[in-house]
């Protein structure tokens, strides 16, 4: 983003009032086993703040604290394409005139997309004058047995279909992937994570978010943890798996995150997942000390690609 726009572009999380088919009874009322009842959102809409008011709240903080001027609107809470296309259109209309709006990121599920919604999203790039539209799709795992076990509500084929349809319309697809998910035979590990990375590599996916699975309060996973039916990965396990996954990942796929951060008060376990700064330092140290870099497994003799360098300019061919 710095290379493209010449400066930092800050994400602003927005709650547009969407629900999830895995919570409202369409598919289930229990949600995915790991998902907290708040759906990883701020809950600001329930507190009476409009999209514009939420924007102003966060923007003022970033302007005063960091002097920032460019922002990405991140429709984050729950599944932001769930429901009729008119609901999505209303939410997008709420972005009109937001000062500093540069890009749009929208989190959703692959089974909450159809041609009309994808066409509507694609039209926003020109309408709002956006530099990029990131469609963040929850995959979590490419293993269908795992997806059933975690009550995901869709299979890997649904993700592949949605990613292809979105990419055809010029939307930038970002996959969400979790390490250490509970599985029918215990817990996913390195092999399953690498299989998921290979799955993503074969699709028109241009971004990825890696998440270490942690146990949140009020979830099915927390009950499994208390009953001794699930043990989250250790920090050393996660660092080892993450390093291998990144080295396996196509170097043209932009990594948006290398770990997940629990909200205040929601973390049950493991303790190490709750200290963001310490975890960031551990990830950095692990990569530096072991000379790990993205795509290394498939291009070790070539070295890191040129576009990893800070001086790589906007518009240069990758």
QUILIN-V366191 format. One record per pair of residues at least 4 apart in sequence whose C-alpha atoms are under 6 Angstrom apart, sorted by the first residue. I is the first residue (numbers start at 1). GAP is how many residues later the second one is. D is the distance in Angstrom with one decimal. If there is no record, write none. Layout:
i;gap;d
I;GAP;D
I;GAP;D
//
This chain:
i;gap;d
1;4;5.8
2;4;4.8
2;5;4.6
2;6;5.3
3;310;5.7
3;311;5.3
4;310;4.7
9;61;5.0
9;62;5.0
10;61;4.7
10;62;5.9
11;60;5.6
11;61;4.5
12;61;5.3
12;62;5.6
13;61;4.7
13;63;6.0
14;60;5.7
14;61;4.9
15;30;5.7
15;62;5.5
18;62;5.6
19;59;5.6
20;58;5.7
20;59;5.3
21;5;4.8
21;6;5.4
22;5;5.0
22;6;4.6
22;7;5.9
22;9;4.8
23;5;5.5
23;6;4.0
23;7;5.6
23;8;5.0
24;5;5.5
25;4;4.8
32;118;5.7
32;119;5.0
32;120;5.2
33;117;5.2
33;186;6.0
33;187;4.8
33;188;5.2
34;185;6.0
34;187;5.4
36;183;5.8
39;38;5.7
39;39;4.9
40;37;5.8
41;36;4.2
44;5;5.7
45;4;5.0
49;4;5.5
49;5;5.9
55;4;5.8
56;4;5.8
59;4;6.0
61;4;5.9
62;4;5.4
62;6;5.9
63;4;4.3
63;5;4.9
69;31;5.7
70;30;4.9
70;32;5.9
71;29;5.6
71;30;5.2
71;31;5.5
72;30;5.7
72;31;4.5
72;32;5.3
73;31;4.9
74;31;4.6
74;32;5.6
75;31;4.8
76;31;5.3
79;29;4.1
80;27;5.9
80;28;5.2
81;31;5.7
82;30;5.2
85;32;5.8
102;28;5.3
102;29;5.9
103;27;5.1
103;28;5.5
103;29;5.0
103;30;5.9
104;29;4.8
105;28;5.8
105;29;4.4
105;30;5.9
106;29;5.2
106;30;5.8
107;29;4.6
108;29;5.4
109;28;5.4
109;29;5.5
110;48;6.0
110;49;5.1
110;52;5.4
115;4;6.0
124;4;5.6
125;4;5.6
125;5;4.8
133;38;5.7
133;39;6.0
134;38;4.7
134;39;5.9
135;37;5.8
135;38;4.9
135;39;6.0
136;38;4.6
136;39;6.0
137;38;5.2
138;38;4.8
139;37;5.5
139;38;5.9
140;36;5.7
140;37;4.0
140;38;4.8
141;55;5.8
142;14;5.3
142;54;5.0
144;11;5.5
146;37;4.9
147;5;5.2
159;4;6.0
166;5;5.4
167;4;5.1
173;32;5.0
173;33;5.7
174;33;4.1
174;34;5.0
175;33;4.6
176;32;5.9
176;33;4.8
177;33;5.1
178;32;6.0
178;33;4.7
178;34;5.9
179;33;5.2
179;34;5.9
180;7;6.0
180;8;5.0
180;9;5.7
180;33;5.8
181;6;5.7
181;7;5.3
182;4;6.0
182;5;4.3
183;4;4.8
183;5;5.9
188;4;5.7
190;51;5.3
194;51;5.7
206;47;4.7
207;46;5.0
207;47;4.5
207;48;5.7
208;47;5.0
208;48;5.9
209;47;5.2
209;48;4.6
210;47;5.7
210;48;4.9
210;49;5.7
211;48;4.5
211;49;4.7
212;47;5.6
212;48;5.8
214;55;6.0
215;7;5.6
215;53;5.3
215;54;5.2
216;50;5.2
216;51;4.9
216;52;5.5
217;49;5.2
224;5;4.9
224;6;5.6
225;4;5.7
225;5;4.8
233;4;5.9
238;4;5.9
246;48;5.0
247;46;5.8
247;47;4.5
247;48;4.5
247;49;4.8
247;50;5.3
248;47;5.3
248;49;5.5
249;46;5.2
250;45;5.4
251;43;5.4
251;44;5.0
262;5;5.9
285;4;5.8
287;4;5.8
287;5;4.8
296;4;4.7
307;5;5.4
//
